[in-house]
């Protein structure tokens, strides 16, 4: 009995140490940069910790809303640029960025706190340099990008929050239940403190972050809120499987936000 208890304690300590010291290396896995200077009209934004953040601003003078887009862990601006362009064609201005250590951004390795500071730097650039009122700025987080997006939406004014294929928290993806006294990107806690409209989008066949995470986030969010559950969509093919459903959901959310 004592041996079994000792083994359990040692296993728990090992899990806690792994989570505390090594989790950021698994959360953020930047690909080799997929773009170079001249390929994308990106701007370098001064960030926290002497980091420079690469940002792509797709201006749309007719757009009532600007989307501030935080991408997933194995993506960069070169990967998501076609989607951001499509968002502009559907009536939004769009501001995407790369976390430190991604794409043309300096710094690294990326951490959860660093990614949040990077998104906050881009948020302040949007408000103070581009002149986008917070009431017209939608924070959008896909997958791991939901972490900094939810964190900012809980602390700073915004028009709304979109969470696509994201988690209730990082460690719960691995352990299914809260086991540790700390966590990374506690989105479930943050979304309860968001008082702007929330849109949750998730594929029902997501094998990386099960749809149960999206449903719990939606249940915890304050009204007004909307959801899109995409039947048969996995983690990385959601917009393709959703097709027009995706753009209709964004348009409906934009109408909700703009009517407030």
N, C-alpha and C positions, 0 to 999 in steps of 0.2 A: 504493500500500500504506500509506504514512504517512498519507495523507488519510483512508483508510478506518479506520485505527486511531484517528486523532484524533476522527473522527465517533463511533466506538463509545465512546470515553472520555467525550466530551461528553454523549452520550446517557445513559450510565451515571450520570454526575454529576448530570444533570438528574433522572433517576429517583430517585436517592438524596435529592436536595434536596426533591423533591416528597413522597416518602415521609416524610421526617423532619419537614418543616414543615407540610404541608397534609393529611396523611392523616386526622388526627382530625376535620377538618371533613367528610370524606366518610363516616367510620365512624359518626358520630353526627349524625342528622338529626331533631331533635325536631319532632313535629307541633305545631300550635297546641293548647294544652291542651284536652282533651276533657271536663273536669269542673271543677266549682267547689266551693267550700266549701258544705257542706250536701248535696251530691249523693252524696259518698262519705264514710264515717266515717273519714277518714284522720287520722293523727297526724304531727306534725312532730318529727323526731328530730334532735338536734344532730349535725352531721357535722364532718369535718375541714375546714380552711381557712375556718372561719366560715360554712359552708354548712348550711342546714336541709333535711333530706330528708323528703319526703312519703312516708309508709308506710301501707299498709292491712293491718291485722291481722284475719284472720277466725278468731276463736277457735273451737275445737272441743274441749270438755273430754274427750270420749271418744277423741280421736285419740292414737295412740301416737307419731306423728311429726308434726313441723312442717316444711313446705316453705318455704324462703326463696327466692323467685322473682325472677330478674333477666330483664327482658323484652328484646325486640329493639330495633333502632335507631330505628324509626319508630313506636313504640308508647308509650303511657303507661298509668297505672293505669286511666284510664277505658276504654281499649281492652281491657285484659286482665282487668278485674274480672269479667266473666261466666265466663271460664275459671277464675279463682281461686275463684269461688263453686262451680263444678262440682267442683273439687278438694276443697273442704270437704264437699260432698255425698257424695263418694266416700271419706270417712273420714280426711281430713287436716286439721290446722290449717294455715293459710297466712299467710305474711307477704310481701307484695309491696311494691315501692318504686319511686320514680322517681329516675333519676340527676339530678345537678345540671343545671339548665336545662330539665328536663322537667316537665310538669304543674305542680304546685304547689311543687315543689322550687326553692330559690333557687340563685343562682350561674349559672355557665356562662361561656363555652361548655364543653361536656362534652369531656373528654379520656379516653384509656384509663386513665391513672393516676388521674384523678379519679373515674371510674366504679368502679374497684376500691376506692378509699378510701371511696366512698359505700356500697358493699355491705358493706365491713368494719365501718362504723359501724352499719349495720342488724344485722349479725351480732352485734355486741357488745350492742346493744339487746335482741336476742332472748335472749341468754344472761344478761345482768346485770340487765335490767329486767323482762322477761317471765318469766324463770326457766326457759327452755328449756335442758336439758342439751345440750351439743354432740353427745352420743351419740344424741340424738333429733332432730337438726336436719339435714335434707337440703338441700343446696345445688343449686339448679336454674337452669340458664342456657339461654335460648333465643336462637339466632342470636348476635348480638354479646354477649348476656348470658352466653354460655359463657366469655367472656374473664375477667371478674371472678370468676365461679363457680369455674373451674378454678384460677385463681390462689389463691383463698382455700382451696380444698380441698387444695392442695399444701402450704399453710403452717399451716393451723389445723385443729383436730380437728372432725370432723363425722360424721354417721351415714352419709352417702353423697353421691354426685355424679351429677346427671342432666344430660346434654348433649344438647339437642335442636336439630337443624339448625344445628350450629355448625362452625367451621373449625379446621384445624390451626394456622394463624396468619393474620393479616390479609393480609399481602403475598402469601402463597402463593395466596390466592384470585385475585389479579390476575395474578401472574407464573407460577403453576403450579409453579415450582421456587424454592428459596431463592436469591435473587440479591444480597441486601443484607446487610451485616454487622450489621444491627439489624432488629427487627421489632416489631409490635404484637400483643399478646395471643398469646404463643407457647404455645398450648394443648397442642400435641403434647409439648412439653417438660414442661409442668406436669402433664399427666395421668400421666406416668411416675412422678411423685413423690406421687401420691395413693394412700393405703393403706387407704382406705375403699371399699366397693363402688361400682361405676360402672355406670350405665345410659346407653347411647348410643341415641338415637332419630333417624332421618333418613329423609326421603322419597327414593325412588329416582329421581324425576323433578325433583328440586330444581335449578332453573336458576340460582339465586343462589349457593349453596354446594353444589357437586356432592357426591353421596353418597360419593365416594371420600374426602372429608375425614372423614366419619363413620366409614368403615371403617378408616381409618388410626388414628383416635383409639381405636377399639375394640381394634384389634390392639396398640396401645401400652399400654393400660390393664392394671393388675395384676388378678389374680384376687382376689376373685370379681367377675365382671362379667356384664352382660346386654346384649342389643341388641334393638331393634325396627326392622326395615327395612320401611317402608310403601310397598308397590308403588303406583306412579302418583302419589304425593303430591308436590306442589311445595313451595316454601319457606313459603308462607303459608296452606296449606290442610291441613296435616298432620293435625291432630286431627279435622277433618271427614272426610277420606278414611279415616283409620285407624278411626274409630268406636270400637267396643268393644275393638278390639285395643289401642288406646292405654290405656284404663283397666285392662285386664287386665295390660298390661306394668307399669303403675305399681303395681298391687296385688301382682304377683309380686315386684317390687323391694322394696316395703315389707315383704313377708314375709321376703325375704332379709336385709334390714337388721335387722329386729326379732328375727331368730333368732340374731344374733351375740352 
